[in-house]
């Protein structure tokens, strides 16, 4: 029997009941989805709960009476009065971020503008914990995108105090987003704002579906070995020009692995293989080389003997006066 989908309405009511016993911890994370711990003043404790937790919970509770629904993100169609859910395992960057916070907490640095550039910060995520009775401590997360425009730097900002300008008293000030964007509860992601969710975790479902299908085809035809933490699906979804190129291929009709390796040798390309003869993909550059080889995008000029990579192909017609071949 299939598991019942996560009940976001039941969850919201549970959190509303225990809201006074919930503790919060904040993390910033950068564009590589590396998290950083960051402390906050006791004076902000109420604001942290209000802006991250209570806004989301109260929205769900209030809008439920007005017909709010929760549907699968993969079937999203921009409907009104709808929030979406998807599996955490579908969204690799979100899964990585949660894994680092949960499993590698002791290795997470505190954020300091002196050490880390705030321009590289992608978002903020609040970790909430509360007693769960027999289930022990329960956890959920609320994440928000932090656009560059939300930050004011002290060196270039002034503050108004009464009737006069004064030097800005902080290194950086943030205008914290007050809208609901993304919640992560266990293995489920709740999407309040589709566009911000996709931006926050660089997730494009349609591209992912195509990438998954093409990854299956490539994996069935070629023996591939990936560096730890990498998958063909994720690499393809990240590199849309490569995905578009693969999408145009008829994988079944492309050259077999032995011919591809011979072609790589002929072009003097460093396409590595392991002891089993599997093609090693260490990063997106290796993947690009592999895809370009399949697409026969390299050639040696018969004029000067130099090697070239073809950036685009245009099929030429038959020369004048020559009958079509075949």
N, C-alpha and C positions, 0 to 999 in steps of 0.2 A: 504494500500500500504506500502511495506517495505521501511524503510529508506535507502537512497542511502549510499553506503560505503564511509567512509571518503576519501576525495581527497587530498592525501599527496602532489601532485604536485601543486595544487592550493594554498595549505597552504604555501609551500616553496616560491612560488613567492610573496605571501602576506608579508611574513616575510622579504624577500629580499628588498621589497619596503619601509618597515618601520624600517629597521635595525638600523638607527641612533636615533630612538626614543624608543628603547628597553632598559629596566632596568633589571639588573640581581642581584639575591641574591643566595648565596651558602649555602648548608646544607650538613653536613656529616651524615651518618646513620650507625648504628651498625648492628650486625648480628641478633638482635631482631627487626630490622626495626624501632628503635627509632631515630628520627632525632635530630640533633644538629645544631644550628645556628653557622655560622663562618664568621667573617668579612674578607675583603680583601682590600689591599692597592689600592688607586686610580691609582697607577702605573700599576696595573694588570687589570684594567677595560677593556682595549682593548683585552688583552690576554684571559680573561674569555669569552668575546663574540666570539672571534675568535675560540677558542678551543672547545667550547660547541655548540654555535648557528651556526656560519657561516660555520664551517666545514660540519655540517649536511645539512644545507640549500643548500650550493653550490654543495655538492655531489648529492643531488636530482636533482637540476636544470641541472647540466652538464650531469649526466648520463641519464636523461630523453631523451636527444637527441641521446643517444646510445642504446636505447631500454630498459631502466630500467623499471621494472614492480613492482607493489605493490599488493601482493596477501594475502589471509587469512593465518595466521600463522598455524592454525589447519590443513592446507593442505600442510604444508612446506615439501619440499623434497630435500633441499640443492641445489636448482637450482642457476645457476649463473645469474647475472644481475637482481636479485629479492630482494626486501625488503618485509617485512611482516607486517601485521596489525592484531591486536586482540583487543577485548574489555577489558577495564580496569577492569570491574567487573569479568572477568575470572581469573585475577591474583591477588589473595587475598593480598599478601604482598605489591604489588605496590599500590593497592587500599588503604590499611591501611596507608602506608607512605604518600600518597597524602592527605588523610583525616586529618592526624595529622598536616600536614603543613598548610592546608587550614582552618581547624576548631579549632585547639588547638594551634595556633601559639604563643599566649601569654605565654603558659606553656612550650615552648621549651627552653631548656638551651643553653647557648653558650658553644661550645666545648673548653675544656682546658686539656692539657696533664697532668696537675697536678691533675685533678679530674677524667678524663676518660682515659682509656687505649686505645691508638691508635691501638693496636693489634686487638681490637674487632671491629674496623671500617670495614664495608662491602663495602661501596661505597660513592659516592658523587653525589648530584643532584643539578642542577641549575634551579632556578625558574625565568622565564622571563616574564615580563609584558610590555604591550604597549597599547596606546590608540586605542580603537576600534570603534571610532565614536559613532553612535547611540547605539551600543551594549555595551558601557562602556569599562572598562579595560579588555583586553584579556590576557590570561595566557597560557603558555606552559612550559614543563619541559624537560630537557635533563639529563639523568642519566648515570653514568659510574661506572664500577667495579674498586675498588682500591685494587689490590693484596698486600699482606704483603711486597713483594719484592720492591714495589714502594716507601717505606719509608726508610729514612736514619735518624738515631738518632744522635743528637749532641754528646752525651757522647762517642760514639764509632766511630765517623767519623772525618776525617780531610778534610780541603779544601786546594786547591793549589791556592796561590796568587802570581802571577809572577813566581819567581823561587824557591819558598819555600812552605812547608807545614805550615799551621796555624790551630789553634783550630777552629772547626766548630762553626759558629756564631749563629746557630739557634737550638731550641729544636728538631725540626723535619723538614726534607726537603722531598718534594714529587716530584716524577717524574709523572706528570699528564698524563694520557692516552690521546693520540692524535687521536685515532680512533673513529669512530661513532659506538655507541652501541644501545642506546634506547632513543626514544623521547616519551613523553606523552602529547597529545593534547586533552583536553576535556576528552571524554570517550574512546578515542582510544590510544592504544600503537602502536608505530611504531618500528619495530625490524630491526635494521641494521645488528647486529651480533647475530645469533641465539644462539650460545654456551654461549656467555657472558650474553645475556638476561636471559637464563635459570639459569645460575649460580647466576646472580645478584639477582633474585627474587625467586630462588629455585622452578622453575616452570617446570614441566614435563607434557606436554599435554596428552601423552598416559596414564600415571599413573592417571591423573585427570579424564580422560574419564572412566577408569575402576572404579575409586573411586566413581564417580557420579552414575554409574550404580549399584554398590553394595550398595551404601548409599540408593538408592531408594528401593532396595529389603529389606534391613534391616529395613528401616523406615515403610515399608508396613507391616512387620511381627511383629515388636516390637514397643512399645510406649517408646520413648526416650525424655529426657529433657536435654538441653545443657546449660552450663554456657554462660553468655552474651559474644557475639563475637566469639563463637566457632560454627563450623558446622561439621557434620559427614563427609562430603565430604573432607573438608580441613584436618581434623585430619587423615583420611585414606590415603590421598595423601602424607602427611608428613611422615607417618610411613610405609615404604615399606614392612618390614617383616609382619606387621599386614595385610596390603592390600593383600599381596601374600597369607596369610592364609585364608582371607575372600574370595579371588578369587577362592580358591580350594573348597569352601563349596557349597553345594546345599541348599541355604537359606530356600527354601520352605519346605524342608524335615527336617530341624533342629527342636529341641524341642521348644514348645510354651513358651510364657513369664512366665506363672505360674509355669511350670516345671523348667524353668531356675532359677527363684527366689528360688524355693525349693532347687535346686542343690547348689545355692550360700549359703543358710542357712546351708545346710548339711556340706559344706566345710568351714563354719565359715568365710566367706569372707564378707567384708563390702561393699556390693553392695547396694547403697542407692536408695530409691524411694521417689517420692513426694506424695502429698495428693491424686493425681489421679492415683497413681500406676505406673507412668512412671519412668523408670530407669534413674537416674541422672548421667550425664557424665560431670565431672568438668574439666578433663584434659586427657592427653594421657594415664595416668596410669589407670584411670577408664575405658577408651576405651579398653585397653589391657585386663583388667579383664573380661569385657563384652564379648569380642571376644573369649577369652580362655574358658569361660563358655559355650558359644555356641558350641565350638569345643571339649568340654568335656576333657579339658586338666588338670583337677585336680582329684586326687583320694586319698583315705585313705588306707594306707597299712593294709591288714588283718593280717600281721605279727607283726608289732610294733604299729599300730594305729596312726602313724604319717601321716600328710598331705603332699602331694607332688604336684608340678607342672611339667607336662610332657613337656619337651622342644622339643621333636620330637617323631613322632609315626612311627612305622614300623609294618605293618600287618604281623603276624606270620602265617605260614601254619598250617594245622590241625595236631594234634599229631599223631605219627606213630601208626597204628593199629586201629585208630578211623575213622569211615566213615564220609565223609563230612556232615555237618548239612543241613537240609532243602531239 
